[in-house]
Amino acid sequence: MEMHTDIIHHMSMIRHLSILTAIVITACNSSLNPSEEISSRTETGCQPSKIQKSPNDFLEIQGDMKSEGELWALLFFETARVNEDAKIVWRITGESDEFQAQARNKEGNVIAPSWIEYHGGSNWQRPGQEWGTGFNFPTPGCWTITVSRGETIREIALGVLATE
């Protein structure tokens, strides 16, 4: 929690922003329809997920549990910004080779990743198979990114800020 607080404080000082909102990365199953409602913390206020430093010195988040299994997100950015590519690498356990992701803001707008790529392996040591995604958020605020692999469902939350 202390590292997360330091990161938020650092971003605020550098960027002179007064409000940091959150994106929620939510794992979903293959039957999820973008028009369906997703239960998330954004309904009552957006709280960012706990960000920690990985052994590789990247920022990472462990997904909140919505089902059996495990999800990790490796962030290739310090701050998600509107109209900028945000690369996220995922490690997710599960039985299926099918991987899905989507993002939803608190107003209910849904976007798909601009790309999804299976990774055969890497030096990031977390459970499950690995995929990379790119998101380009059209508006600032609270977003929910939903990720699924078969029956495994997870979520995380981050803030998307306006472009400087």
C-alpha positions as CSV (number, residue, x, y, z in Angstrom):
1,M,0.0,0.0,0.0
2,E,2.9,2.3,0.8
3,M,4.4,1.9,-2.7
4,H,0.9,2.6,-4.3
5,T,0.6,5.8,-2.3
6,D,4.1,6.9,-3.3
7,I,3.3,6.3,-7.0
8,I,0.0,8.3,-6.8
9,H,1.8,11.1,-4.9
10,H,4.7,11.1,-7.4
11,M,2.3,11.2,-10.4
12,S,0.3,14.1,-8.8
13,M,3.4,16.2,-8.2
14,I,4.9,15.6,-11.7
15,R,1.7,16.1,-13.6
16,H,0.0,18.7,-11.2
17,L,-3.3,16.8,-11.3
18,S,-5.7,16.9,-8.4
19,I,-7.7,13.8,-9.1
20,L,-6.6,10.3,-9.9
21,T,-9.4,8.0,-10.9
22,A,-9.3,4.3,-11.4
23,I,-9.6,1.8,-14.2
24,V,-10.9,-1.6,-13.2
25,I,-9.6,-4.5,-15.1
26,T,-12.2,-7.2,-14.8
27,A,-11.9,-10.7,-15.9
28,C,-14.9,-12.0,-17.8
29,N,-15.9,-15.3,-19.3
30,S,-16.4,-15.9,-23.0
31,S,-20.1,-15.4,-22.8
32,L,-19.8,-11.8,-21.7
33,N,-21.5,-9.4,-24.0
34,P,-20.3,-5.8,-24.1
35,S,-23.9,-4.6,-23.4
36,E,-24.1,-6.6,-20.2
37,E,-23.6,-4.9,-16.9
38,I,-20.4,-5.7,-15.0
39,S,-20.4,-5.5,-11.3
40,S,-17.4,-3.4,-10.2
41,R,-16.2,-0.9,-7.7
42,T,-16.8,1.9,-10.2
43,E,-20.5,2.0,-9.3
44,T,-19.9,3.7,-5.9
45,G,-16.5,5.3,-6.6
46,C,-13.4,4.2,-8.4
47,Q,-10.6,2.9,-6.4
48,P,-7.3,2.0,-8.1
49,S,-5.9,-1.5,-7.6
50,K,-2.8,-2.0,-5.5
51,I,0.2,-1.4,-7.7
52,Q,3.5,-3.1,-6.8
53,K,6.9,-3.4,-8.4
54,S,7.6,-6.7,-10.0
55,P,10.9,-8.6,-9.7
56,N,11.6,-7.2,-13.2
57,D,11.1,-3.6,-12.0
58,F,7.9,-3.1,-13.9
59,L,4.6,-2.1,-12.2
60,E,2.2,-5.0,-11.7
61,I,-1.2,-5.7,-10.2
62,Q,-2.7,-8.9,-8.9
63,G,-6.2,-9.2,-10.1
64,D,-9.2,-9.3,-7.7
65,M,-10.8,-12.7,-7.5
66,K,-14.1,-13.2,-9.2
67,S,-13.7,-17.0,-9.7
68,E,-11.1,-19.8,-9.1
69,G,-7.7,-19.1,-10.6
70,E,-5.2,-16.2,-10.7
71,L,-4.5,-13.1,-12.7
72,W,-1.6,-10.7,-12.9
73,A,-1.2,-7.6,-15.0
74,L,2.2,-6.2,-15.9
75,L,2.0,-2.5,-16.8
76,F,4.2,-0.9,-19.4
77,F,3.3,2.6,-18.3
78,E,3.3,4.6,-15.1
79,T,0.1,6.5,-15.9
80,A,-2.7,5.5,-18.3
81,R,-3.6,8.5,-20.4
82,V,-6.4,9.3,-22.9
83,N,-5.5,8.6,-26.6
84,E,-2.2,7.0,-25.7
85,D,-1.4,3.3,-26.1
86,A,-1.4,1.5,-22.8
87,K,0.4,-1.9,-23.0
88,I,-0.6,-4.5,-20.4
89,V,0.8,-8.0,-20.3
90,W,-1.4,-10.6,-18.5
91,R,-0.6,-13.9,-16.8
92,I,-3.9,-15.8,-16.2
93,T,-4.5,-19.4,-15.1
94,G,-7.3,-21.5,-16.6
95,E,-8.1,-24.5,-18.7
96,S,-9.0,-22.8,-22.0
97,D,-6.7,-21.3,-24.6
98,E,-9.3,-18.7,-25.3
99,F,-8.4,-15.3,-23.9
100,Q,-10.7,-12.2,-23.9
101,A,-10.4,-8.7,-22.7
102,Q,-12.5,-5.5,-22.7
103,A,-12.6,-2.2,-20.9
104,R,-15.7,-0.4,-19.6
105,N,-15.9,3.0,-18.0
106,K,-18.5,4.0,-15.3
107,E,-20.8,5.5,-17.9
108,G,-21.0,2.0,-19.6
109,N,-18.9,2.7,-22.7
110,V,-17.0,-0.4,-23.8
111,I,-13.8,-0.7,-25.8
112,A,-11.9,-3.7,-27.1
113,P,-8.1,-3.9,-27.0
114,S,-6.5,-2.4,-30.1
115,W,-4.5,-5.7,-30.2
116,I,-4.1,-9.0,-28.4
117,E,-1.1,-11.2,-28.7
118,Y,-0.2,-14.6,-27.2
119,H,3.2,-14.8,-25.6
120,G,5.0,-18.2,-25.7
121,G,7.0,-17.3,-22.7
122,S,9.0,-14.5,-20.9
123,N,11.1,-13.9,-17.8
124,W,8.0,-12.6,-15.9
125,Q,7.4,-15.3,-13.3
126,R,3.7,-15.5,-12.5
127,P,1.3,-18.4,-12.8
128,G,-0.6,-19.1,-16.0
129,Q,-0.2,-18.4,-19.7
130,E,0.8,-15.0,-21.0
131,W,-0.9,-12.5,-23.4
132,G,-0.2,-8.9,-24.3
133,T,-2.9,-6.3,-24.9
134,G,-3.0,-2.7,-26.0
135,F,-5.7,-0.3,-24.9
136,N,-6.3,3.2,-26.1
137,F,-8.8,4.9,-23.8
138,P,-11.0,7.6,-25.4
139,T,-11.9,9.4,-22.2
140,P,-10.4,10.0,-18.8
141,G,-11.9,8.5,-15.7
142,C,-12.7,5.1,-14.2
143,W,-12.4,2.1,-16.5
144,T,-13.0,-1.6,-15.9
145,I,-10.8,-4.0,-18.0
146,T,-12.4,-7.4,-18.1
147,V,-10.1,-10.4,-18.7
148,S,-11.1,-14.1,-19.0
149,R,-9.6,-17.4,-19.9
150,G,-12.3,-20.1,-19.8
151,E,-13.9,-20.1,-16.3
152,T,-11.1,-17.8,-14.8
153,I,-12.4,-14.3,-14.2
154,R,-10.5,-11.4,-12.7
155,E,-10.3,-7.6,-12.5
156,I,-8.1,-4.7,-11.6
157,A,-8.6,-0.9,-11.4
158,L,-6.5,2.1,-12.7
159,G,-7.1,5.7,-13.4
160,V,-7.0,7.1,-16.9
161,L,-6.0,10.7,-17.0
162,A,-6.4,13.4,-19.6
163,T,-3.5,13.9,-21.9
164,E,-1.1,16.7,-20.8
